[in-house]
């Protein structure tokens, strides 16, 4: 694994850790919706790190949905 990829993984994991820290603060303040949002982003950043570790691009996986992620009807 080259240094550039390692740096990207480290960066994404730091974003994930920061998001979890923010979620903890929000949850302590009884802001469940905001906490859940930050947990979602923590997972998102961790998945980006995982994809980077496999030298895969998230954009290629998004293209599999035609550039549009599937949502239940009426939700956008």
HELIX and SHEET records of a PDB file:
HELIX    1   1 UNK A    3  UNK A   28  1                                  26    
HELIX    2   2 UNK A   32  UNK A   53  1                                  22    
HELIX    3   3 UNK A   58  UNK A   63  1                                   6    
END                                                                             
